[in-house]
Amino acid sequence: MAPHKAPDSTRRSDRSRRAIHDAALALVGEVGYARTTIEGIAARAGVGKQTIYRWWPSKAAVLMDAFLETAARQAAEAAGAGGAETGGTYEIPDTGDLAADLKLVLRATVDELNDAATEAPMRALAAEGIVDPALGAQFVENLLEPQLQLYVTRLRAAQDAGQVRADIDPRVALELLIAPLTHRWLLRTLPLTHAYADAVVDHALGGLLPRAGA
């Protein structure tokens, strides 16, 4: 008779964490952040609420971890497929055509912001980060900053290639690309579309002032 194999606690914990992440994201999308509770997440995930409290101090922390895990999984899948991921932390291609590369990435950002599965949790984290400085700092450090650094890297490569003025600060320039999309998404003023993303790139790269001799 084969010896009894002890349960793999690591795999069990990973399954529980994934179930909790999925439950938190789903509940916020279905009933909203305010009505989502640790008890509700636990029930949906099929775990005890003490399991959640053992790993996270709040539902906001669960959401943050869920986004980080999702981003890491997407990046790993993209690396395995040999392509650039267009969501979470993605690579900005360098084809030599800066406008085309930025439009590709901003279109992917539009798709991510419009994704019904993640829009409500993303809005909840953004709002909670305003009233909770510690969570806000974690949001910037772990989710936002890695993405911003990709823009900095691509814009500096464009500077080296002579496609962007040498005196441009990439940290300021990237905000000309990202801020308009974020503003429209947060305020829901007008539709967030691929055409709008393309227009943002054209305006940012072309500038608003007439060129000399025009």
Kinemage of the C-alpha trace (Angstrom):
@kinemage 1
@onewidth
@group {chain A} dominant
@subgroup {mainchain}
@vectorlist {calphas} color= white
{ca met a 1} P 0.000 0.000 0.000
{ca ala a 2} L 1.384 3.381 -1.034
{ca pro a 3} L 2.278 5.712 1.848
{ca his a 4} L -0.166 8.508 2.607
{ca lys a 5} L 0.986 11.784 1.070
{ca ala a 6} L 0.629 14.801 3.348
{ca pro a 7} L -1.418 17.703 1.945
{ca asp a 8} L 0.637 20.437 0.323
{ca ser a 9} L -0.092 23.451 2.549
{ca thr a 10} L 1.666 25.818 0.151
{ca arg a 11} L -0.554 24.848 -2.753
{ca arg a 12} L -3.609 25.031 -0.525
{ca ser a 13} L -2.638 28.537 0.601
{ca asp a 14} L -2.058 29.618 -3.007
{ca arg a 15} L -5.486 28.320 -3.997
{ca ser a 16} L -7.095 30.128 -1.079
{ca arg a 17} L -5.332 33.390 -1.897
{ca arg a 18} L -6.391 33.168 -5.531
{ca ala a 19} L -9.970 32.436 -4.512
{ca ile a 20} L -9.974 35.412 -2.130
{ca his a 21} L -8.526 37.703 -4.810
{ca asp a 22} L -11.138 36.586 -7.335
{ca ala a 23} L -13.938 36.943 -4.801
{ca ala a 24} L -12.890 40.472 -3.815
{ca leu a 25} L -12.656 41.670 -7.407
{ca ala a 26} L -15.979 40.090 -8.312
{ca leu a 27} L -17.874 41.446 -5.314
{ca val a 28} L -16.665 45.009 -5.771
{ca gly a 29} L -17.777 44.818 -9.387
{ca glu a 30} L -21.185 43.433 -8.454
{ca val a 31} L -22.208 45.369 -5.337
{ca gly a 32} L -19.689 48.199 -5.102
{ca tyr a 33} L -16.814 48.818 -2.733
{ca ala a 34} L -18.914 50.223 0.126
{ca arg a 35} L -21.114 47.116 0.306
{ca thr a 36} L -18.244 44.657 -0.043
{ca thr a 37} L -17.232 43.161 3.302
{ca ile a 38} L -14.591 40.780 4.554
{ca glu a 39} L -17.409 38.395 5.498
{ca gly a 40} L -18.781 38.554 1.970
{ca ile a 41} L -15.377 37.945 0.426
{ca ala a 42} L -14.813 34.981 2.737
{ca ala a 43} L -18.171 33.466 1.876
{ca arg a 44} L -17.615 33.867 -1.859
{ca ala a 45} L -14.110 32.402 -1.626
{ca gly a 46} L -15.174 29.511 0.603
{ca val a 47} L -12.800 30.378 3.440
{ca gly a 48} L -13.172 31.629 6.997
{ca lys a 49} L -12.880 35.365 7.551
{ca gln a 50} L -10.023 34.762 9.977
{ca thr a 51} L -8.060 33.353 7.046
{ca ile a 52} L -8.402 36.720 5.330
{ca tyr a 53} L -7.501 38.697 8.439
{ca arg a 54} L -4.433 36.507 8.883
{ca trp a 55} L -3.077 37.772 5.559
{ca trp a 56} L -4.611 41.247 5.121
{ca pro a 57} L -5.705 44.016 7.517
{ca ser a 58} L -8.589 45.304 5.379
{ca lys a 59} L -10.628 44.775 2.236
{ca ala a 60} L -8.606 47.546 0.555
{ca ala a 61} L -5.433 45.551 1.214
{ca val a 62} L -7.086 42.473 -0.326
{ca leu a 63} L -7.921 44.469 -3.454
{ca met a 64} L -4.404 45.859 -3.686
{ca asp a 65} L -2.897 42.394 -3.425
{ca ala a 66} L -5.362 41.092 -6.014
{ca phe a 67} L -4.231 43.711 -8.508
{ca leu a 68} L -0.566 43.033 -7.831
{ca glu a 69} L -1.077 39.294 -8.301
{ca thr a 70} L -3.042 39.874 -11.507
{ca ala a 71} L -0.355 42.178 -12.907
{ca ala a 72} L 2.391 39.671 -12.085
{ca arg a 73} L 0.432 36.835 -13.698
{ca gln a 74} L -0.222 38.867 -16.860
{ca ala a 75} L 3.455 39.826 -17.132
{ca ala a 76} L 4.502 36.188 -16.749
{ca glu a 77} L 2.003 35.075 -19.388
{ca ala a 78} L 3.201 37.789 -21.758
{ca ala a 79} L 6.829 36.795 -21.248
{ca gly a 80} L 5.958 33.174 -21.941
{ca ala a 81} L 4.165 34.169 -25.134
{ca gly a 82} L 7.127 36.263 -26.249
{ca gly a 83} L 5.072 39.442 -26.523
{ca ala a 84} L 4.405 42.666 -24.717
{ca glu a 85} L 1.589 42.557 -22.209
{ca thr a 86} L -1.082 45.222 -22.661
{ca gly a 87} L -2.354 45.490 -19.159
{ca gly a 88} L -0.930 45.679 -15.660
{ca thr a 89} L 2.807 46.195 -16.063
{ca tyr a 90} L 3.389 45.941 -19.797
{ca glu a 91} L 6.380 46.585 -22.041
{ca ile a 92} L 6.336 49.569 -24.371
{ca pro a 93} L 7.668 48.416 -27.730
{ca asp a 94} L 10.501 50.241 -29.460
{ca thr a 95} L 9.923 49.869 -33.187
{ca gly a 96} L 11.597 53.161 -33.989
{ca asp a 97} L 8.192 54.812 -34.476
{ca leu a 98} L 7.497 56.582 -31.180
{ca ala a 99} L 3.978 57.699 -32.066
{ca ala a 100} L 2.913 54.205 -33.127
{ca asp a 101} L 4.440 52.627 -30.033
{ca leu a 102} L 2.719 55.072 -27.676
{ca lys a 103} L -0.629 54.697 -29.442
{ca leu a 104} L -0.402 50.917 -29.064
{ca val a 105} L 0.179 51.189 -25.331
{ca leu a 106} L -2.411 53.927 -24.710
{ca arg a 107} L -5.022 51.925 -26.613
{ca ala a 108} L -4.246 48.993 -24.323
{ca thr a 109} L -4.615 51.327 -21.340
{ca val a 110} L -8.031 52.406 -22.625
{ca asp a 111} L -9.076 48.761 -22.850
{ca glu a 112} L -7.855 48.135 -19.308
{ca leu a 113} L -9.658 51.163 -17.880
{ca asn a 114} L -12.872 50.185 -19.679
{ca asp a 115} L -12.701 46.530 -18.598
{ca ala a 116} L -15.905 45.835 -16.663
{ca ala a 117} L -14.143 43.189 -14.575
{ca thr a 118} L -11.603 45.606 -13.103
{ca glu a 119} L -13.031 49.108 -13.485
{ca ala a 120} L -14.940 49.174 -10.179
{ca pro a 121} L -12.046 47.750 -8.103
{ca met a 122} L -9.618 50.205 -9.720
{ca arg a 123} L -11.893 53.131 -8.909
{ca ala a 124} L -12.271 51.865 -5.346
{ca leu a 125} L -8.515 51.671 -4.843
{ca ala a 126} L -7.981 55.113 -6.350
{ca ala a 127} L -10.615 56.628 -4.056
{ca glu a 128} L -9.474 54.750 -0.954
{ca gly a 129} L -5.894 55.827 -1.602
{ca ile a 130} L -6.948 59.464 -1.230
{ca val a 131} L -8.276 59.000 2.307
{ca asp a 132} L -5.704 56.382 3.334
{ca pro a 133} L -2.195 57.830 2.747
{ca ala a 134} L -0.463 54.519 3.436
{ca leu a 135} L -2.612 52.691 0.900
{ca gly a 136} L -2.197 55.553 -1.556
{ca ala a 137} L 1.585 55.334 -1.251
{ca gln a 138} L 1.440 51.577 -1.819
{ca phe a 139} L -0.807 52.109 -4.850
{ca val a 140} L 1.722 54.520 -6.374
{ca glu a 141} L 4.809 52.488 -5.478
{ca asn a 142} L 3.595 49.037 -6.458
{ca leu a 143} L 1.075 49.633 -9.240
{ca leu a 144} L 1.629 53.044 -10.789
{ca glu a 145} L 5.373 53.667 -10.590
{ca pro a 146} L 6.464 50.483 -12.443
{ca gln a 147} L 4.266 51.520 -15.361
{ca leu a 148} L 5.507 55.117 -15.333
{ca gln a 149} L 9.105 53.914 -15.467
{ca leu a 150} L 8.350 52.113 -18.725
{ca tyr a 151} L 7.294 55.429 -20.265
{ca val a 152} L 10.446 57.085 -18.959
{ca thr a 153} L 12.591 54.353 -20.518
{ca arg a 154} L 10.842 54.614 -23.903
{ca leu a 155} L 10.985 58.421 -23.990
{ca arg a 156} L 14.680 58.438 -23.087
{ca ala a 157} L 15.329 55.987 -25.913
{ca ala a 158} L 13.511 58.400 -28.228
{ca gln a 159} L 15.729 61.219 -26.951
{ca asp a 160} L 18.833 59.166 -27.681
{ca ala a 161} L 17.504 58.573 -31.199
{ca gly a 162} L 16.905 62.279 -31.730
{ca gln a 163} L 13.110 61.840 -31.951
{ca val a 164} L 12.402 63.930 -28.845
{ca arg a 165} L 14.042 67.153 -27.732
{ca ala a 166} L 16.998 66.594 -25.428
{ca asp a 167} L 15.699 69.158 -22.908
{ca ile a 168} L 12.398 67.341 -22.397
{ca asp a 169} L 11.884 65.853 -18.924
{ca pro a 170} L 10.429 62.357 -19.510
{ca arg a 171} L 8.664 62.425 -16.114
{ca val a 172} L 6.755 65.539 -17.170
{ca ala a 173} L 6.243 64.391 -20.754
{ca leu a 174} L 4.651 61.092 -19.734
{ca glu a 175} L 1.989 62.977 -17.780
{ca leu a 176} L 0.899 64.636 -21.031
{ca leu a 177} L 0.050 61.142 -22.227
{ca ile a 178} L -1.410 59.516 -19.120
{ca ala a 179} L -3.186 62.370 -17.345
{ca pro a 180} L -5.816 63.046 -20.056
{ca leu a 181} L -6.900 59.399 -20.064
{ca thr a 182} L -7.037 59.292 -16.276
{ca his a 183} L -8.991 62.545 -16.114
{ca arg a 184} L -11.618 61.356 -18.588
{ca trp a 185} L -11.845 57.968 -16.851
{ca leu a 186} L -12.221 59.404 -13.353
{ca leu a 187} L -14.806 62.035 -14.253
{ca arg a 188} L -16.647 59.977 -16.882
{ca thr a 189} L -17.061 63.188 -18.868
{ca leu a 190} L -16.757 61.672 -22.343
{ca pro a 191} L -16.190 58.194 -23.781
{ca leu a 192} L -12.693 56.778 -23.403
{ca thr a 193} L -11.841 55.377 -26.831
{ca his a 194} L -8.931 54.300 -28.999
{ca ala a 195} L -9.486 57.383 -31.173
{ca tyr a 196} L -9.094 59.581 -28.120
{ca ala a 197} L -5.882 57.785 -27.134
{ca asp a 198} L -4.486 58.356 -30.624
{ca ala a 199} L -5.424 62.045 -30.452
{ca val a 200} L -3.690 62.404 -27.071
{ca val a 201} L -0.460 61.021 -28.550
{ca asp a 202} L -0.692 63.305 -31.591
{ca his a 203} L -1.309 66.384 -29.449
{ca ala a 204} L 1.420 65.527 -26.942
{ca leu a 205} L 4.069 64.806 -29.571
{ca gly a 206} L 3.044 67.578 -31.912
{ca gly a 207} L 2.807 70.247 -29.271
{ca leu a 208} L 0.266 73.066 -29.098
{ca leu a 209} L 2.438 75.962 -30.216
{ca pro a 210} L 3.077 76.756 -33.912
{ca arg a 211} L 6.465 75.589 -35.147
{ca ala a 212} L 8.951 78.184 -36.326
{ca gly a 213} L 8.375 79.054 -39.972
{ca ala a 214} L 4.884 77.526 -40.029
